[in-house]
Amino acid sequence: MQIPQIIFTAAGILTIISGLTKAGFSRRKAQRMIKLLGEVGTQVLYILIGIALIVIAFTVDLGTL
């Protein structure tokens, strides 16, 4: 596993955890997203972004970045 893969995987896991626990949802920038999508919609978006980061880490050749 290369360093970029580890970074993308860690970022994906942290994003998924943030979506599941609603961590950071009280921040000003997150409140804007919550107004647009609702609380559950924002959670789903965070989880999908986390999954996408993990998928990118293993499908894209990040060694060329």
Number of C-alpha atoms within 10 A of each C-alpha: 7 10 10 16 21 14 14 20 21 16 18 24 18 15 22 22 16 17 24 14 11 15 13 12 18 10 9 10 10 15 16 12 15 17 11 11 14 12 17 13 15 20 23 15 17 21 21 16 18 24 18 14 21 20 15 16 22 15 9 10 12 14 9 6 5
